[in-house]
């Protein structure tokens, strides 16, 4: 996913989003970023996340968590533009079926990527429109890049705020197998948007 990490750098009115690699390579120490991870991954933030995302209580845990995320995904850092404060992270994975089809030499596979989307924000930034702004900026970047076919995101069934964020940005419910209590929502960028959320 290095090509996406090179490409995926965008701004919104309040946010700047860029690659984890870019931060580390520009002199931001991994330890400093790990401290931000510790401050961000509170019990409320990680309540519905996988086991490996729980109990990140020490710098060593945070460093391991960051390196795991960087090795498995396009790992992006979300900053508040006004003061460069890191307030969250975005994770983009290419969907397995797309990669398998390419590896098998299928002729009818789109060269555009189908991406699984995940994101999280620090508790202090909940309920202030940052999540909607972030996803809107990501979708705008993806459309402009021409590199992305679709996004699929999993949302806990009780996380109505995240469901509303996804709906507001054009995602619709998607039939997919997954963990219990997880809804999968999809946005196909090659299709015109249908009606927007009633929560707009």
Secondary structure, 3 states (H helix, E strand, C coil): CHHHHHHCCEECCCEEEEEHHHHHHCCCCHHHHHHHHHHHCCHHHHCCCCHHHCCCCCHHHHHHHHHHHHHHCEEEEEEECCCCEEEEEEEEEECHHHHHHHHCCCCCCCCCEEEEEEEEECHHHCCCCHHHHHHHHHHHHHHHHCCEEEEEEEEECCCHHHHHHHHHCCCEECCCCCCCCEEEEEEECCCCCCCCCCCC
